[in-house]
Amino acid sequence: MADSLDIDAMLARYKDRAVAVKRRNLPPVAGPDRTRLIEQAQLDFQDFAIIADAEATLDDGILTLRIDLRPPDAR
């Protein structure tokens, strides 16, 4: 598995997923259900975007994602 893992392609798929979440249409629901769907979409986007921005390495079969969450001016 590790030998065939294309890390750059994996990160690109996460970026594509983040974009897809932003473009996702909401079903015709209202009230608390709509609020929950919007909140879940925001979390999905955040999670996919964070992983998409990771620096990834694969050493001895261990995939490491390095994610700098500091503000840009603190890096």
ABEGO torsion letter per residue (X at the ends): XAAABBAAAAAAAAAAAAAAAAABBBBBBBEAAAAAAAAAAAAAAAAAAAAAABBBBBBGGBBBBBBBABBAAAX
